[in-house]
Amino acid sequence: MARTSKYLQRPTVPITVTDKSVSELMDAMASTGFQGRKLGESVETWAHMLKDSNLTIFMGLTGAMCPAGMRKIVAYFIQNRMIDCLVSTGANMFHDIHESLGGRHYVGSHSANDEALFKEGVDRIYDVFAVEEHFRKTDHIIADFSATLEPNKPYSSREFMFLLGKWLYEQGADHDSVVVSAYVHNVPIFVPALCDSSIGIGLMVARRGGRVINVDQMKDVDDITQIIENSKKTGVIYVGGGVPKNFIQQTEVIASILGLPIEGHSYAIQYTTDAPHWGGLSGCTFEEAVSWGKINAVAPKVQVFTDATIALPIVSHALAQKTKTYLKKRAVPQYDWSGRKLKLKYAVLEKQKAKPSKKKR
């Protein structure tokens, strides 16, 4: 060929087996193909987000990540401000709370006899086991927590999770808990489908006991939209899809309806096992989201079609190595919810550590 085609600018590079760090392996995989390359590109993009200025990073968390052993990775992201806002299913937060108070999940088998498990009071989450009686104890702990709230006050799930994190911290819960870490590091957690979880079950139990707690989901929508309004730029990272993904995505549409000059999220990463051709949001491509104005047309977009329990351990270790020289210098959004409207500013924070406390439970 007289001149090189524009399609042939970057050759793939076979991976050589040498003594590499996880970060170096991810760099190498970014020059291969298929989902291996996408995994490497996701680390590159996330690391670039952490270098960008005046950026607020959202994470959407679905799937049974906490029962599957991923909760301390999410807590690490919060503690090190690799994410600035978490939107999660209630189930993930319940399982995090359960473990933070001493509960356990157990290595099981997907081929176990479920009728036998039921007779022994053992719940199965694919190949993870748990004790139903212990889950119910945690349900009642959440019901007990509700007694500390004002019965006639409407709480957004952000406010509810902040106060729950504070209460758990004071009870001596594990400081590597997602919920406790978010409280300590002032990272908001939104649970837009709170009632669809064992946290909702705990609040229903409290309701039957005469303690009616009002979780105002429309206040949730307003609160997260205020973060978008006050952020210079935003990036999104989705583990799975579902309600958390749409709850974050729709903020751009809402802001546009309110007349704000919004152009969509500036970065987008997703780890999912769902495919786009089924028409569901969990597999929906970021290119499709551009048509709605949810993702900026020129934003880096990386979707990795993989099991998140494979991706998150690799990605978290690679990011820890890749960003260690500059992560502490990152100016992060600081939230002030004390007034009627959110005040947000970007500043470098000193590393916060939770002080050990006596367990009161």
Secondary structure, DSSP 8 states (H G I E B T S, - for coil): --S--TT-SS--------S--HHHHHHHHTTS-HHHHHHHHHHHHHHHHHHSSSEEEEEEE-SSTTTTT-HHHHHHHHHTTS-SEEEE-HHHHHHHHHHHTT---EE--TTS-HHHHHHTTEEEETTEEEEHHHHHHHHHHHHHHHTTS-TT-EE-HHHHHHHHHHHHHHTT--TT-HHHHHHHTT--EE-TTTTSSHHHHHHHHHHHTT---EE-HHHHHHHHHHHHHH-SEEEEEEES-HHHHHHHHHHHHHHHHTT-----BSEEEEEES--GGG--GGG--HHHHHHHTSB-TTS-EEEEES-HHHHHHHHHHHHHHHTTTTGGG-EEEEEE-SSSS-EEEEEE-------------
